[in-house]
Amino acid sequence: MATCRLCKGQYPDDQFIDGNGPRYLVCVRCAVDEGYLPAEEVPGYYDDRTAKARMSLFARRYGPIFWVIAGWIIWGMFFQGLELWSNLILVALLLSTLVVPLLFFLRTAKFKAQLRQLTP
């Protein structure tokens, strides 16, 4: 993968514009920002609204996994020695550890459909 010389991001070859001089190795996002191309001429351009919607979609997909892992870490560090709270939080963590991967795989088709809608 090539690296954009303006933003230093690595993208596949279809995300770069053609040209020499100042247009050489410039991604489509930087090309629109720098004024090399209008946004209407770029078929694979992610505007700010689309980029934020995609980031939100990925956060909703992978957020519960993050919170389960963080919950286990916090339980191990702070709540393991407490009598009542340790047992209640342990039960909640065990249930969420079993439910979150199940929901992750059951919602795969919906995630792919929403991602396809947000792909230009």
Backbone hydrogen bonds, N-H to C=O, Kabsch-Sander energy under -0.5 kcal/mol:
donor,donor_aa,acceptor,acceptor_aa,energy
2,A,11,Y,-0.9
4,C,9,G,-2.9
5,R,25,L,-2.6
8,K,4,C,-1.2
11,Y,2,A,-1.8
11,Y,9,G,-0.5
15,Q,12,P,-1.9
16,F,13,D,-1.4
17,I,26,V,-2.1
23,R,20,N,-1.4
24,Y,21,G,-1.3
26,V,23,R,-0.9
28,V,15,Q,-2.3
31,A,27,C,-2.4
32,V,28,V,-2.1
33,D,29,R,-2.2
34,E,30,C,-2.8
35,G,31,A,-0.8
36,Y,31,A,-2.1
37,L,31,A,-1.2
41,E,38,P,-1.2
42,V,39,A,-0.8
45,Y,42,V,-0.9
47,D,45,Y,-0.8
51,A,47,D,-2.6
52,K,48,D,-2.3
53,A,49,R,-2.0
54,R,50,T,-2.4
55,M,51,A,-2.2
56,S,52,K,-2.3
57,L,53,A,-2.0
58,F,54,R,-2.3
59,A,55,M,-2.2
60,R,56,S,-2.3
61,R,57,L,-1.5
62,Y,58,F,-2.7
63,G,59,A,-1.9
66,F,62,Y,-1.7
67,W,63,G,-2.4
68,V,64,P,-2.1
69,I,65,I,-2.1
70,A,66,F,-2.8
71,G,67,W,-2.3
72,W,68,V,-2.1
73,I,69,I,-2.0
74,I,70,A,-2.7
75,W,71,G,-2.6
76,G,72,W,-2.4
77,M,73,I,-1.7
78,F,74,I,-2.8
79,F,74,I,-0.9
80,Q,75,W,-1.1
82,L,79,F,-0.6
86,S,82,L,-0.5
87,N,83,E,-1.3
88,L,84,L,-2.1
89,I,85,W,-2.5
90,L,86,S,-1.9
91,V,87,N,-2.2
92,A,88,L,-2.1
93,L,89,I,-2.6
94,L,90,L,-2.4
95,L,91,V,-2.4
96,S,92,A,-2.4
97,T,93,L,-2.2
98,L,94,L,-1.4
99,V,95,L,-2.3
100,V,96,S,-2.5
102,L,98,L,-0.7
103,L,99,V,-2.7
104,F,100,V,-2.3
105,F,101,P,-2.0
106,L,102,L,-2.1
107,R,103,L,-1.8
108,T,105,F,-1.0
111,F,107,R,-2.2
112,K,108,T,-2.5
113,A,109,A,-2.1
114,Q,110,K,-2.4
115,L,111,F,-2.6
116,R,112,K,-2.1
117,Q,113,A,-1.6
118,L,114,Q,-1.2
119,T,116,R,-0.8
